[in-house]
């Protein structure tokens, strides 16, 4: 059985190693692993003998990674310090999803990929896409394309922020807030916020965590929407599978917020190890998604959603800059 899991483990390690190289470190291990998996698929085809391990990583490991991701969300900090930022975060999420969906409809972009990108742009990038995709019943291929696009665009925007920071008339804290409420992933916020100093980085991450928190109610909203949508098509109440991994996400968030540090002392080294483990598990999960991508589908399905996301991200950055 162990042999069946060697393939995606090897690719995950390869992607992790590639992400350490200058240039590739900007897009991270998730995107690097997807790129390797997509290239392998085009050259060698789908590795059937490893199907069991690949399907396990794409489904089970993906949900497990989302559960562990809950430890990154400190609900107590948000409630005690981040409520004013949470209001702006709600505006960010609403704006990103509504505008992205409208633009995608206007330019006739693929609806599934566009919806995933809208959620990823509004919430927290690849993790949000991975959490929402089973609820909206997105194809694995669409999920992989969405993750790849969000990693690329988020990296480009975070680099642009660091280049613009010295010439913008913003204080360090205002710059941190701007980064936190508008950039795509936690890693992108950290990349853009760090050059402005520790205080700016702290407020940027706080603003970003507020958006991660909004993943919880958003998942339930999408569950309700899918149930109504499916019921309307079928003419009767439809059953929507409950995303139990979301319960795990909430439990881990509560543990990280109210147990660790109060009742159980956890060293920063251990928490860093958990964070890295979470990233590696999520990286392994991305491989199964990447192997379901064909370049033909990438060319025909991804360009218009990419355009819609670019426009949405630019508008989000500009508008959030003026409300900081």
Buried (B, 14 or more C-beta within 10 A) or exposed (E): EEEBBEBBBEBBBBBBEBBEEEEBBBBBBBBBBBBBBBEBBEEEEEBEEBBEBBBBBBBEBBBBBBBBBBBBBBBBBBEEBBEEBBEBBBBBBEBBBEBBBBBBEEBEBBBBBBBBBBBBBBBBBBBBBBBBBBBBEBBBBBBBBBBBBBBBBBBBBBBEBBEBBEEEEBEBBBBBBBBBBBBBBBBBBBBBBBBBEEEBBBBBBBBBBBBBBBBBEBBEEBBEEBBEBBBEEEEEEBEBEEBEBBEBBBEBBBBBBEEBEEEEEEEEEEBEEBBEEBBBBBBBBBBBBBBBBBEEBBEEBBEBBBBBBBBBBEBBBEBBBEEB
